[in-house]
Amino acid sequence: MTEQDEQPISGWATGWASFAGIMLIVVGFFHAFVGLVAIVDDTFYVVGRQWVFEFDVTAWGWIHLIGGAIVVASGFGIFTGNVAARTVGVAVATVSALVNFAWLPYYPVWSVLMIALAIAVIWSLTVHGRDIARGLD
């Protein structure tokens, strides 16, 4: 056992790691929902300005739907305490932030909210990610 393993588990640290897992699940469902809306009704989102990232709204819908399913799966993986699941969670949250940056012209308030949630998840998993694994033992 290392010195870190001998320290008591902080409820706050475990809470932040749980927050990250739950937020990945919620954000994944948000992405999937936005994608489904874009696929079903591609006139729902209105582009206000021309941006560098111009894709068909239906294409963005598929990106969000598939990405959302991956984000949900990684959120459930966080609760296994697996290092790979945390790594995937950080990577998926990073991609989520980048995709929402490109989505800004279509739905700016939503995109900013999703970017903020992605940053909170990244912070939680990198700072407190291993604490949930210690809590499962």
N, CA, C and O atoms as CSV, one atom per row, in Angstrom:
chain,resi,resn,atom,element,x,y,z
A,1,MET,N,N,0.841,-1.186,0.000
A,1,MET,CA,C,0.000,0.000,0.000
A,1,MET,C,C,0.879,1.241,0.000
A,1,MET,O,O,1.915,1.290,0.664
A,2,THR,N,N,0.457,2.213,-0.738
A,2,THR,CA,C,1.183,3.475,-0.744
A,2,THR,C,C,0.608,4.378,0.333
A,2,THR,O,O,-0.436,4.100,0.923
A,3,GLU,N,N,1.319,5.456,0.567
A,3,GLU,CA,C,0.869,6.401,1.585
A,3,GLU,C,C,-0.486,6.995,1.214
A,3,GLU,O,O,-1.315,7.266,2.083
A,4,GLN,N,N,-0.704,7.196,-0.086
A,4,GLN,CA,C,-1.961,7.783,-0.523
A,4,GLN,C,C,-3.126,6.825,-0.247
A,4,GLN,O,O,-4.217,7.266,0.115
A,5,ASP,N,N,-2.899,5.509,-0.418
A,5,ASP,CA,C,-3.957,4.536,-0.163
A,5,ASP,C,C,-4.327,4.464,1.302
A,5,ASP,O,O,-5.450,4.081,1.630
A,6,GLU,N,N,-3.420,4.820,2.192
A,6,GLU,CA,C,-3.680,4.757,3.617
A,6,GLU,C,C,-4.478,5.951,4.122
A,6,GLU,O,O,-5.055,5.893,5.207
A,7,GLN,N,N,-4.518,7.025,3.355
A,7,GLN,CA,C,-5.280,8.196,3.760
A,7,GLN,C,C,-6.769,7.892,3.648
A,7,GLN,O,O,-7.187,7.145,2.763
A,8,PRO,N,N,-7.574,8.469,4.546
A,8,PRO,CA,C,-9.012,8.231,4.452
A,8,PRO,C,C,-9.577,8.823,3.157
A,8,PRO,O,O,-9.066,9.809,2.625
A,9,ILE,N,N,-10.624,8.204,2.678
A,9,ILE,CA,C,-11.262,8.661,1.445
A,9,ILE,C,C,-12.121,9.880,1.763
A,9,ILE,O,O,-12.940,9.847,2.682
A,10,SER,N,N,-11.936,10.924,1.021
A,10,SER,CA,C,-12.703,12.147,1.207
A,10,SER,C,C,-14.061,12.014,0.536
A,10,SER,O,O,-14.154,11.626,-0.629
A,11,GLY,N,N,-15.100,12.333,1.268
A,11,GLY,CA,C,-16.443,12.344,0.693
A,11,GLY,C,C,-16.565,13.364,-0.423
A,11,GLY,O,O,-17.268,13.138,-1.409
A,12,TRP,N,N,-15.877,14.492,-0.266
A,12,TRP,CA,C,-15.897,15.520,-1.300
A,12,TRP,C,C,-15.260,15.004,-2.584
A,12,TRP,O,O,-15.788,15.211,-3.677
A,13,ALA,N,N,-14.124,14.333,-2.444
A,13,ALA,CA,C,-13.417,13.831,-3.623
A,13,ALA,C,C,-14.257,12.776,-4.345
A,13,ALA,O,O,-14.365,12.797,-5.571
A,14,THR,N,N,-14.842,11.865,-3.590
A,14,THR,CA,C,-15.699,10.846,-4.193
A,14,THR,C,C,-16.927,11.494,-4.828
A,14,THR,O,O,-17.396,11.067,-5.883
A,15,GLY,N,N,-17.432,12.521,-4.173
A,15,GLY,CA,C,-18.579,13.245,-4.723
A,15,GLY,C,C,-18.268,13.902,-6.049
A,15,GLY,O,O,-19.085,13.871,-6.970
A,16,TRP,N,N,-17.070,14.508,-6.153
A,16,TRP,CA,C,-16.686,15.142,-7.416
A,16,TRP,C,C,-16.506,14.114,-8.525
A,16,TRP,O,O,-16.885,14.359,-9.670
A,17,ALA,N,N,-15.932,12.974,-8.191
A,17,ALA,CA,C,-15.779,11.926,-9.194
A,17,ALA,C,C,-17.149,11.391,-9.618
A,17,ALA,O,O,-17.375,11.128,-10.799
A,18,SER,N,N,-18.050,11.233,-8.669
A,18,SER,CA,C,-19.419,10.807,-8.998
A,18,SER,C,C,-20.112,11.868,-9.845
A,18,SER,O,O,-20.830,11.551,-10.793
A,19,PHE,N,N,-19.887,13.132,-9.492
A,19,PHE,CA,C,-20.426,14.234,-10.293
A,19,PHE,C,C,-19.981,14.097,-11.745
A,19,PHE,O,O,-20.787,14.258,-12.661
A,20,ALA,N,N,-18.705,13.801,-11.956
A,20,ALA,CA,C,-18.183,13.680,-13.316
A,20,ALA,C,C,-18.880,12.550,-14.064
A,20,ALA,O,O,-19.273,12.723,-15.218
A,21,GLY,N,N,-19.037,11.394,-13.418
A,21,GLY,CA,C,-19.714,10.284,-14.072
A,21,GLY,C,C,-21.159,10.600,-14.410
A,21,GLY,O,O,-21.626,10.310,-15.511
A,22,ILE,N,N,-21.863,11.196,-13.457
A,22,ILE,CA,C,-23.263,11.551,-13.691
A,22,ILE,C,C,-23.373,12.618,-14.775
A,22,ILE,O,O,-24.252,12.539,-15.634
A,23,MET,N,N,-22.495,13.610,-14.745
A,23,MET,CA,C,-22.541,14.664,-15.759
A,23,MET,C,C,-22.245,14.120,-17.145
A,23,MET,O,O,-22.841,14.572,-18.122
A,24,LEU,N,N,-21.334,13.156,-17.249
A,24,LEU,CA,C,-21.085,12.544,-18.558
A,24,LEU,C,C,-22.350,11.867,-19.077
A,24,LEU,O,O,-22.668,11.961,-20.263
A,25,ILE,N,N,-23.064,11.191,-18.194
A,25,ILE,CA,C,-24.306,10.543,-18.608
A,25,ILE,C,C,-25.331,11.591,-19.047
A,25,ILE,O,O,-25.953,11.452,-20.101
A,26,VAL,N,N,-25.505,12.632,-18.243
A,26,VAL,CA,C,-26.480,13.687,-18.561
A,26,VAL,C,C,-26.094,14.423,-19.843
A,26,VAL,O,O,-26.935,14.640,-20.716
A,27,VAL,N,N,-24.818,14.808,-19.955
A,27,VAL,CA,C,-24.356,15.524,-21.148
A,27,VAL,C,C,-24.502,14.648,-22.382
A,27,VAL,O,O,-24.851,15.135,-23.457
A,28,GLY,N,N,-24.236,13.358,-22.229
A,28,GLY,CA,C,-24.411,12.441,-23.355
A,28,GLY,C,C,-25.855,12.402,-23.830
A,28,GLY,O,O,-26.121,12.407,-25.032
A,29,PHE,N,N,-26.790,12.364,-22.880
A,29,PHE,CA,C,-28.198,12.406,-23.268
A,29,PHE,C,C,-28.551,13.749,-23.911
A,29,PHE,O,O,-29.332,13.790,-24.862
A,30,PHE,N,N,-27.984,14.848,-23.401
A,30,PHE,CA,C,-28.216,16.159,-24.023
A,30,PHE,C,C,-27.739,16.159,-25.471
A,30,PHE,O,O,-28.455,16.600,-26.370
A,31,HIS,N,N,-26.521,15.659,-25.688
A,31,HIS,CA,C,-25.985,15.591,-27.051
A,31,HIS,C,C,-26.890,14.754,-27.948
A,31,HIS,O,O,-27.211,15.157,-29.066
A,32,ALA,N,N,-27.295,13.600,-27.459
A,32,ALA,CA,C,-28.149,12.723,-28.255
A,32,ALA,C,C,-29.477,13.398,-28.576
A,32,ALA,O,O,-29.981,13.280,-29.693
A,33,PHE,N,N,-30.046,14.105,-27.602
A,33,PHE,CA,C,-31.317,14.793,-27.809
A,33,PHE,C,C,-31.175,15.893,-28.863
A,33,PHE,O,O,-32.006,16.002,-29.764
A,34,VAL,N,N,-30.131,16.699,-28.749
A,34,VAL,CA,C,-29.892,17.757,-29.734
A,34,VAL,C,C,-29.707,17.149,-31.119
A,34,VAL,O,O,-30.237,17.660,-32.106
A,35,GLY,N,N,-28.952,16.056,-31.184
A,35,GLY,CA,C,-28.736,15.386,-32.462
A,35,GLY,C,C,-30.012,14.841,-33.043
A,35,GLY,O,O,-30.245,14.957,-34.247
A,36,LEU,N,N,-30.848,14.247,-32.210
A,36,LEU,CA,C,-32.105,13.693,-32.682
A,36,LEU,C,C,-33.014,14.795,-33.231
A,36,LEU,O,O,-33.662,14.612,-34.261
A,37,VAL,N,N,-33.059,15.926,-32.550
A,37,VAL,CA,C,-33.863,17.056,-33.035
A,37,VAL,C,C,-33.354,17.523,-34.388
A,37,VAL,O,O,-34.148,17.791,-35.289
A,38,ALA,N,N,-32.025,17.623,-34.544
A,38,ALA,CA,C,-31.455,18.074,-35.818
A,38,ALA,C,C,-31.721,17.077,-36.940
A,38,ALA,O,O,-31.900,17.478,-38.090
A,39,ILE,N,N,-31.750,15.790,-36.624
A,39,ILE,CA,C,-32.022,14.769,-37.643
A,39,ILE,C,C,-33.493,14.783,-38.050
A,39,ILE,O,O,-33.813,14.698,-39.236
A,40,VAL,N,N,-34.386,14.891,-37.065
A,40,VAL,CA,C,-35.821,14.839,-37.334
A,40,VAL,C,C,-36.313,16.114,-38.018
A,40,VAL,O,O,-37.112,16.043,-38.953
A,41,ASP,N,N,-35.841,17.289,-37.559
A,41,ASP,CA,C,-36.297,18.568,-38.121
A,41,ASP,C,C,-35.085,19.471,-38.321
A,41,ASP,O,O,-34.694,20.211,-37.418
A,42,ASP,N,N,-34.494,19.404,-39.516
A,42,ASP,CA,C,-33.268,20.169,-39.756
A,42,ASP,C,C,-33.510,21.672,-39.924
A,42,ASP,O,O,-32.563,22.427,-40.142
A,43,THR,N,N,-34.759,22.108,-39.824
A,43,THR,CA,C,-35.041,23.545,-39.857
A,43,THR,C,C,-35.203,24.124,-38.454
A,43,THR,O,O,-35.407,25.330,-38.309
A,44,PHE,N,N,-35.116,23.289,-37.421
A,44,PHE,CA,C,-35.285,23.761,-36.047
A,44,PHE,C,C,-34.188,24.731,-35.651
A,44,PHE,O,O,-34.461,25.744,-35.007
A,45,TYR,N,N,-32.951,24.436,-36.026
A,45,TYR,CA,C,-31.815,25.296,-35.702
A,45,TYR,C,C,-31.583,26.278,-36.836
A,45,TYR,O,O,-31.502,25.896,-38.003
A,46,VAL,N,N,-31.479,27.548,-36.473
A,46,VAL,CA,C,-31.296,28.603,-37.464
A,46,VAL,C,C,-29.894,29.168,-37.310
A,46,VAL,O,O,-29.470,29.506,-36.205
A,47,VAL,N,N,-29.179,29.267,-38.418
A,47,VAL,CA,C,-27.824,29.814,-38.412
A,47,VAL,C,C,-27.923,31.320,-38.583
A,47,VAL,O,O,-28.514,31.805,-39.548
A,48,GLY,N,N,-27.340,32.062,-37.638
A,48,GLY,CA,C,-27.406,33.510,-37.680
A,48,GLY,C,C,-26.296,34.156,-38.480
A,48,GLY,O,O,-26.519,35.188,-39.112
A,49,ARG,N,N,-25.107,33.577,-38.470
A,49,ARG,CA,C,-23.954,34.139,-39.164
A,49,ARG,C,C,-23.220,33.024,-39.887
A,49,ARG,O,O,-23.436,31.841,-39.628
A,50,GLN,N,N,-22.352,33.428,-40.796
A,50,GLN,CA,C,-21.505,32.451,-41.475
A,50,GLN,C,C,-20.252,32.236,-40.648
A,50,GLN,O,O,-19.611,33.202,-40.233
A,51,TRP,N,N,-19.898,30.993,-40.405
A,51,TRP,CA,C,-18.737,30.639,-39.612
A,51,TRP,C,C,-17.830,29.744,-40.439
A,51,TRP,O,O,-18.203,29.274,-41.513
A,52,VAL,N,N,-16.656,29.523,-39.926
A,52,VAL,CA,C,-15.696,28.670,-40.607
A,52,VAL,C,C,-16.217,27.241,-40.693
A,52,VAL,O,O,-16.016,26.569,-41.705
A,53,PHE,N,N,-16.885,26.771,-39.643
A,53,PHE,CA,C,-17.366,25.401,-39.574
A,53,PHE,C,C,-18.791,25.339,-40.115
A,53,PHE,O,O,-19.747,25.573,-39.375
A,54,GLU,N,N,-18.932,25.033,-41.372
A,54,GLU,CA,C,-20.256,24.941,-41.962
A,54,GLU,C,C,-20.521,23.506,-42.396
A,54,GLU,O,O,-19.924,23.005,-43.348
A,55,PHE,N,N,-21.424,22.862,-41.680
A,55,PHE,CA,C,-21.872,21.527,-42.026
A,55,PHE,C,C,-23.383,21.566,-42.131
A,55,PHE,O,O,-24.035,22.458,-41.588
A,56,ASP,N,N,-23.921,20.610,-42.819
A,56,ASP,CA,C,-25.357,20.448,-42.877
A,56,ASP,C,C,-25.872,20.150,-41.464
A,56,ASP,O,O,-25.222,19.423,-40.713
A,57,VAL,N,N,-27.012,20.693,-41.102
A,57,VAL,CA,C,-27.559,20.497,-39.761
A,57,VAL,C,C,-27.808,19.009,-39.489
A,57,VAL,O,O,-27.613,18.547,-38.365
A,58,THR,N,N,-28.231,18.267,-40.496
A,58,THR,CA,C,-28.449,16.837,-40.311
A,58,THR,C,C,-27.133,16.125,-40.004
A,58,THR,O,O,-27.104,15.212,-39.179
A,59,ALA,N,N,-26.047,16.532,-40.657
A,59,ALA,CA,C,-24.729,15.943,-40.360
A,59,ALA,C,C,-24.343,16.222,-38.916
A,59,ALA,O,O,-23.848,15.338,-38.216
A,60,TRP,N,N,-24.570,17.459,-38.470
A,60,TRP,CA,C,-24.303,17.781,-37.065
A,60,TRP,C,C,-25.181,16.937,-36.150
A,60,TRP,O,O,-24.742,16.517,-35.079
A,61,GLY,N,N,-26.412,16.689,-36.566
A,61,GLY,CA,C,-27.310,15.869,-35.770
A,61,GLY,C,C,-26.750,14.470,-35.553
A,61,GLY,O,O,-26.780,13.956,-34.435
A,62,TRP,N,N,-26.241,13.852,-36.613
A,62,TRP,CA,C,-25.648,12.520,-36.480
A,62,TRP,C,C,-24.398,12.556,-35.615
A,62,TRP,O,O,-24.164,11.643,-34.823
A,63,ILE,N,N,-23.598,13.598,-35.760
A,63,ILE,CA,C,-22.397,13.738,-34.922
A,63,ILE,C,C,-22.791,13.799,-33.452
A,63,ILE,O,O,-22.193,13.122,-32.615
A,64,HIS,N,N,-23.784,14.598,-33.144
A,64,HIS,CA,C,-24.237,14.733,-31.752
A,64,HIS,C,C,-24.873,13.443,-31.231
A,64,HIS,O,O,-24.638,13.063,-30.084
A,65,LEU,N,N,-25.663,12.777,-32.046
A,65,LEU,CA,C,-26.333,11.557,-31.615
A,65,LEU,C,C,-25.321,10.449,-31.312
A,65,LEU,O,O,-25.396,9.820,-30.257
A,66,ILE,N,N,-24.395,10.209,-32.209
A,66,ILE,CA,C,-23.379,9.167,-32.005
A,66,ILE,C,C,-22.444,9.557,-30.858
A,66,ILE,O,O,-22.124,8.735,-29.999
A,67,GLY,N,N,-22.013,10.816,-30.854
A,67,GLY,CA,C,-21.150,11.287,-29.766
A,67,GLY,C,C,-21.846,11.190,-28.420
A,67,GLY,O,O,-21.216,10.834,-27.423
A,68,GLY,N,N,-23.120,11.499,-28.376
A,68,GLY,CA,C,-23.876,11.410,-27.132
A,68,GLY,C,C,-23.925,9.995,-26.589
A,68,GLY,O,O,-23.805,9.786,-25.382
A,69,ALA,N,N,-24.099,9.025,-27.469
A,69,ALA,CA,C,-24.117,7.624,-27.028
A,69,ALA,C,C,-22.766,7.220,-26.436
A,69,ALA,O,O,-22.716,6.494,-25.443
A,70,ILE,N,N,-21.682,7.684,-27.037
A,70,ILE,CA,C,-20.348,7.378,-26.517
A,70,ILE,C,C,-20.136,8.044,-25.159
A,70,ILE,O,O,-19.561,7.442,-24.252
A,71,VAL,N,N,-20.596,9.276,-25.021
A,71,VAL,CA,C,-20.449,10.000,-23.755
A,71,VAL,C,C,-21.232,9.297,-22.638
A,71,VAL,O,O,-20.736,9.181,-21.518
A,72,VAL,N,N,-22.438,8.835,-22.931
A,72,VAL,CA,C,-23.232,8.111,-21.928
A,72,VAL,C,C,-22.489,6.844,-21.490
A,72,VAL,O,O,-22.404,6.554,-20.297
A,73,ALA,N,N,-21.960,6.102,-22.443
A,73,ALA,CA,C,-21.237,4.869,-22.111
A,73,ALA,C,C,-20.013,5.159,-21.240
A,73,ALA,O,O,-19.734,4.420,-20.296
A,74,SER,N,N,-19.291,6.221,-21.550
A,74,SER,CA,C,-18.120,6.546,-20.733
A,74,SER,C,C,-18.528,7.007,-19.343
A,74,SER,O,O,-17.803,6.764,-18.378
A,75,GLY,N,N,-19.668,7.663,-19.220
A,75,GLY,CA,C,-20.166,8.073,-17.906
A,75,GLY,C,C,-20.451,6.879,-17.012
A,75,GLY,O,O,-20.116,6.890,-15.827
A,76,PHE,N,N,-21.068,5.851,-17.577
A,76,PHE,CA,C,-21.305,4.639,-16.791
A,76,PHE,C,C,-19.990,3.955,-16.440
A,76,PHE,O,O,-19.871,3.359,-15.370
A,77,GLY,N,N,-19.004,4.033,-17.324
A,77,GLY,CA,C,-17.712,3.425,-17.069
A,77,GLY,C,C,-16.953,4.059,-15.920
A,77,GLY,O,O,-16.120,3.400,-15.297
A,78,ILE,N,N,-17.220,5.319,-15.627
A,78,ILE,CA,C,-16.548,6.010,-14.517
A,78,ILE,C,C,-16.808,5.290,-13.202
A,78,ILE,O,O,-15.930,5.229,-12.342
A,79,PHE,N,N,-17.998,4.751,-13.043
A,79,PHE,CA,C,-18.370,4.117,-11.777
A,79,PHE,C,C,-17.727,2.755,-11.565
A,79,PHE,O,O,-17.881,2.162,-10.498
A,80,THR,N,N,-17.006,2.248,-12.565
A,80,THR,CA,C,-16.274,0.996,-12.384
A,80,THR,C,C,-14.947,1.230,-11.683
A,80,THR,O,O,-14.344,0.293,-11.161
A,81,GLY,N,N,-14.483,2.494,-11.669
A,81,GLY,CA,C,-13.205,2.816,-11.056
A,81,GLY,C,C,-12.028,2.525,-11.967
A,81,GLY,O,O,-10.879,2.584,-11.531
A,82,ASN,N,N,-12.291,2.218,-13.199
A,82,ASN,CA,C,-11.260,1.867,-14.159
A,82,ASN,C,C,-10.527,3.110,-14.653
A,82,ASN,O,O,-11.149,4.117,-14.991
A,83,VAL,N,N,-9.183,3.026,-14.692
A,83,VAL,CA,C,-8.378,4.152,-15.182
A,83,VAL,C,C,-8.707,4.439,-16.643
A,83,VAL,O,O,-8.777,5.598,-17.049
A,84,ALA,N,N,-8.906,3.397,-17.425
A,84,ALA,CA,C,-9.240,3.585,-18.840
A,84,ALA,C,C,-10.566,4.331,-18.997
A,84,ALA,O,O,-10.708,5.169,-19.887
A,85,ALA,N,N,-11.530,4.027,-18.133
A,85,ALA,CA,C,-12.824,4.715,-18.199
A,85,ALA,C,C,-12.664,6.194,-17.896
A,85,ALA,O,O,-13.291,7.035,-18.541
A,86,ARG,N,N,-11.815,6.517,-16.905
A,86,ARG,CA,C,-11.566,7.938,-16.598
A,86,ARG,C,C,-10.857,8.620,-17.756
A,86,ARG,O,O,-11.169,9.761,-18.094
A,87,THR,N,N,-9.907,7.927,-18.363
A,87,THR,CA,C,-9.184,8.494,-19.498
A,87,THR,C,C,-10.133,8.759,-20.659
A,87,THR,O,O,-10.081,9.817,-21.285
A,88,VAL,N,N,-10.996,7.795,-20.942
A,88,VAL,CA,C,-11.992,7.975,-21.990
A,88,VAL,C,C,-12.940,9.117,-21.619
A,88,VAL,O,O,-13.332,9.902,-22.482
A,89,GLY,N,N,-13.307,9.211,-20.339
A,89,GLY,CA,C,-14.174,10.301,-19.895
A,89,GLY,C,C,-13.565,11.669,-20.146
A,89,GLY,O,O,-14.253,12.581,-20.604
A,90,VAL,N,N,-12.274,11.821,-19.849
A,90,VAL,CA,C,-11.585,13.096,-20.105
A,90,VAL,C,C,-11.521,13.360,-21.601
A,90,VAL,O,O,-11.773,14.479,-22.047
A,91,ALA,N,N,-11.187,12.336,-22.377
A,91,ALA,CA,C,-11.095,12.515,-23.837
A,91,ALA,C,C,-12.452,12.876,-24.429
A,91,ALA,O,O,-12.547,13.763,-25.277
A,92,VAL,N,N,-13.493,12.194,-23.985
A,92,VAL,CA,C,-14.835,12.453,-24.503
A,92,VAL,C,C,-15.312,13.846,-24.098
A,92,VAL,O,O,-15.936,14.543,-24.898
A,93,ALA,N,N,-15.026,14.253,-22.874
A,93,ALA,CA,C,-15.409,15.602,-22.440
A,93,ALA,C,C,-14.661,16.663,-23.236
A,93,ALA,O,O,-15.218,17.715,-23.548
A,94,THR,N,N,-13.406,16.393,-23.562
A,94,THR,CA,C,-12.633,17.330,-24.388
A,94,THR,C,C,-13.232,17.435,-25.780
A,94,THR,O,O,-13.406,18.533,-26.308
A,95,VAL,N,N,-13.547,16.291,-26.373
A,95,VAL,CA,C,-14.167,16.302,-27.701
A,95,VAL,C,C,-15.525,16.994,-27.642
A,95,VAL,O,O,-15.887,17.738,-28.554
A,96,SER,N,N,-16.275,16.749,-26.566
A,96,SER,CA,C,-17.570,17.404,-26.394
A,96,SER,C,C,-17.419,18.921,-26.393
A,96,SER,O,O,-18.194,19.630,-27.035
A,97,ALA,N,N,-16.423,19.412,-25.671
A,97,ALA,CA,C,-16.184,20.860,-25.639
A,97,ALA,C,C,-15.830,21.388,-27.025
A,97,ALA,O,O,-16.316,22.443,-27.433
A,98,LEU,N,N,-14.990,20.661,-27.746
A,98,LEU,CA,C,-14.588,21.099,-29.090
A,98,LEU,C,C,-15.753,21.065,-30.076
A,98,LEU,O,O,-15.915,21.983,-30.881
A,99,VAL,N,N,-16.564,20.006,-30.015
A,99,VAL,CA,C,-17.724,19.908,-30.908
A,99,VAL,C,C,-18.707,21.029,-30.609
A,99,VAL,O,O,-19.282,21.612,-31.528
A,100,ASN,N,N,-18.903,21.333,-29.337
A,100,ASN,CA,C,-19.831,22.409,-29.001
A,100,ASN,C,C,-19.288,23.772,-29.369
A,100,ASN,O,O,-20.060,24.698,-29.615
A,101,PHE,N,N,-17.977,23.911,-29.412
A,101,PHE,CA,C,-17.405,25.163,-29.914
A,101,PHE,C,C,-17.774,25.334,-31.387
A,101,PHE,O,O,-18.131,26.430,-31.820
A,102,ALA,N,N,-17.687,24.252,-32.147
A,102,ALA,CA,C,-18.061,24.322,-33.562
A,102,ALA,C,C,-19.571,24.489,-33.736
A,102,ALA,O,O,-20.020,24.997,-34.763
A,103,TRP,N,N,-20.355,24.069,-32.746
A,103,TRP,CA,C,-21.820,24.147,-32.781
A,103,TRP,C,C,-22.317,25.535,-32.381
A,103,TRP,O,O,-23.509,25.816,-32.503
A,104,LEU,N,N,-21.425,26.409,-31.906
A,104,LEU,CA,C,-21.805,27.750,-31.435
A,104,LEU,C,C,-22.713,28.528,-32.392
A,104,LEU,O,O,-23.675,29.134,-31.921
A,105,PRO,N,N,-22.466,28.549,-33.706
A,105,PRO,CA,C,-23.336,29.352,-34.571
A,105,PRO,C,C,-24.772,28.848,-34.653
A,105,PRO,O,O,-25.674,29.609,-35.006
A,106,TYR,N,N,-24.994,27.575,-34.332
A,106,TYR,CA,C,-26.328,27.012,-34.447
A,106,TYR,C,C,-27.155,27.192,-33.181
A,106,TYR,O,O,-28.364,27.410,-33.250
A,107,TYR,N,N,-26.504,27.102,-32.026
A,107,TYR,CA,C,-27.228,27.174,-30.752
A,107,TYR,C,C,-26.259,27.669,-29.690
A,107,TYR,O,O,-25.753,26.861,-28.911
A,108,PRO,N,N,-25.979,28.976,-29.630
A,108,PRO,CA,C,-24.884,29.491,-28.805
A,108,PRO,C,C,-25.039,29.293,-27.296
A,108,PRO,O,O,-24.070,28.919,-26.636
A,109,VAL,N,N,-26.201,29.526,-26.741
A,109,VAL,CA,C,-26.367,29.405,-25.283
A,109,VAL,C,C,-26.175,27.948,-24.863
A,109,VAL,O,O,-25.490,27.661,-23.881
A,110,TRP,N,N,-26.779,27.045,-25.608
A,110,TRP,CA,C,-26.629,25.618,-25.334
A,110,TRP,C,C,-25.162,25.207,-25.406
A,110,TRP,O,O,-24.670,24.486,-24.538
A,111,SER,N,N,-24.471,25.665,-26.435
A,111,SER,CA,C,-23.070,25.295,-26.626
A,111,SER,C,C,-22.197,25.777,-25.477
A,111,SER,O,O,-21.333,25.037,-25.007
A,112,VAL,N,N,-22.407,26.989,-25.025
A,112,VAL,CA,C,-21.615,27.525,-23.907
A,112,VAL,C,C,-21.877,26.709,-22.639
A,112,VAL,O,O,-20.943,26.409,-21.895
A,113,LEU,N,N,-23.134,26.351,-22.387
A,113,LEU,CA,C,-23.470,25.524,-21.236
A,113,LEU,C,C,-22.764,24.170,-21.323
A,113,LEU,O,O,-22.196,23.707,-20.333
A,114,MET,N,N,-22.793,23.539,-22.479
A,114,MET,CA,C,-22.167,22.236,-22.652
A,114,MET,C,C,-20.645,22.312,-22.506
A,114,MET,O,O,-20.028,21.392,-21.970
A,115,ILE,N,N,-20.049,23.388,-22.974
A,115,ILE,CA,C,-18.600,23.576,-22.810
A,115,ILE,C,C,-18.260,23.709,-21.329
A,115,ILE,O,O,-17.284,23.120,-20.864
A,116,ALA,N,N,-19.048,24.469,-20.590
A,116,ALA,CA,C,-18.807,24.631,-19.151
A,116,ALA,C,C,-18.937,23.291,-18.416
A,116,ALA,O,O,-18.132,22.994,-17.534
A,117,LEU,N,N,-19.933,22.488,-18.767
A,117,LEU,CA,C,-20.085,21.175,-18.142
A,117,LEU,C,C,-18.917,20.253,-18.484
A,117,LEU,O,O,-18.459,19.486,-17.637
A,118,ALA,N,N,-18.440,20.329,-19.716
A,118,ALA,CA,C,-17.294,19.511,-20.115
A,118,ALA,C,C,-16.051,19.883,-19.314
A,118,ALA,O,O,-15.291,19.006,-18.905
A,119,ILE,N,N,-15.846,21.160,-19.091
A,119,ILE,CA,C,-14.692,21.610,-18.300
A,119,ILE,C,C,-14.807,21.110,-16.858
A,119,ILE,O,O,-13.812,20.685,-16.272
A,120,ALA,N,N,-16.009,21.159,-16.284
A,120,ALA,CA,C,-16.199,20.669,-14.922
A,120,ALA,C,C,-15.918,19.170,-14.832
A,120,ALA,O,O,-15.328,18.711,-13.854
A,121,VAL,N,N,-16.333,18.409,-15.839
A,121,VAL,CA,C,-16.078,16.966,-15.855
A,121,VAL,C,C,-14.584,16.689,-15.968
A,121,VAL,O,O,-14.055,15.838,-15.253
A,122,ILE,N,N,-13.910,17.392,-16.851
A,122,ILE,CA,C,-12.461,17.201,-17.012
A,122,ILE,C,C,-11.749,17.472,-15.696
A,122,ILE,O,O,-10.890,16.695,-15.278
A,123,TRP,N,N,-12.101,18.564,-15.047
A,123,TRP,CA,C,-11.476,18.897,-13.761
A,123,TRP,C,C,-11.742,17.805,-12.731
A,123,TRP,O,O,-10.823,17.367,-12.038
A,124,SER,N,N,-13.000,17.363,-12.627
A,124,SER,CA,C,-13.358,16.351,-11.635
A,124,SER,C,C,-12.600,15.047,-11.851
A,124,SER,O,O,-12.107,14.451,-10.893
A,125,LEU,N,N,-12.503,14.604,-13.090
A,125,LEU,CA,C,-11.847,13.326,-13.367
A,125,LEU,C,C,-10.336,13.396,-13.201
A,125,LEU,O,O,-9.711,12.417,-12.792
A,126,THR,N,N,-9.751,14.528,-13.510
A,126,THR,CA,C,-8.295,14.621,-13.386
A,126,THR,C,C,-7.861,14.875,-11.950
A,126,THR,O,O,-6.796,14.412,-11.543
A,127,VAL,N,N,-8.650,15.589,-11.184
A,127,VAL,CA,C,-8.262,15.902,-9.811
A,127,VAL,C,C,-8.733,14.824,-8.832
A,127,VAL,O,O,-7.994,14.453,-7.921
A,128,HIS,N,N,-9.947,14.324,-9.012
A,128,HIS,CA,C,-10.536,13.404,-8.036
A,128,HIS,C,C,-10.933,12.061,-8.628
A,128,HIS,O,O,-11.638,11.296,-7.969
A,129,GLY,N,N,-10.514,11.752,-9.827
A,129,GLY,CA,C,-10.948,10.533,-10.504
A,129,GLY,C,C,-10.608,9.250,-9.789
A,129,GLY,O,O,-11.419,8.324,-9.782
A,130,ARG,N,N,-9.427,9.161,-9.183
A,130,ARG,CA,C,-9.046,7.894,-8.550
A,130,ARG,C,C,-9.747,7.700,-7.208
A,130,ARG,O,O,-9.754,6.588,-6.680
A,131,ASP,N,N,-10.327,8.741,-6.652
A,131,ASP,CA,C,-10.986,8.608,-5.359
A,131,ASP,C,C,-12.237,7.744,-5.424
A,131,ASP,O,O,-12.570,7.067,-4.452
A,132,ILE,N,N,-12.935,7.757,-6.558
A,132,ILE,CA,C,-14.116,6.897,-6.677
A,132,ILE,C,C,-13.683,5.435,-6.707
A,132,ILE,O,O,-14.387,4.576,-6.176
A,133,ALA,N,N,-12.542,5.139,-7.315
A,133,ALA,CA,C,-12.035,3.769,-7.351
A,133,ALA,C,C,-11.669,3.306,-5.939
A,133,ALA,O,O,-11.939,2.161,-5.577
A,134,ARG,N,N,-11.067,4.171,-5.150
A,134,ARG,CA,C,-10.718,3.823,-3.768
A,134,ARG,C,C,-11.976,3.607,-2.940
A,134,ARG,O,O,-11.981,2.790,-2.020
A,135,GLY,N,N,-13.061,4.347,-3.267
A,135,GLY,CA,C,-14.302,4.208,-2.531
A,135,GLY,C,C,-15.025,2.911,-2.842
A,135,GLY,O,O,-15.841,2.447,-2.045
A,136,LEU,N,N,-14.729,2.311,-4.012
A,136,LEU,CA,C,-15.376,1.061,-4.380
A,136,LEU,C,C,-14.746,-0.147,-3.717
A,136,LEU,O,O,-15.364,-1.209,-3.649
A,137,ASP,N,N,-13.526,-0.002,-3.226
A,137,ASP,CA,C,-12.833,-1.139,-2.602
A,137,ASP,C,C,-13.425,-1.535,-1.278
A,137,ASP,O,O,-12.945,-2.473,-0.642
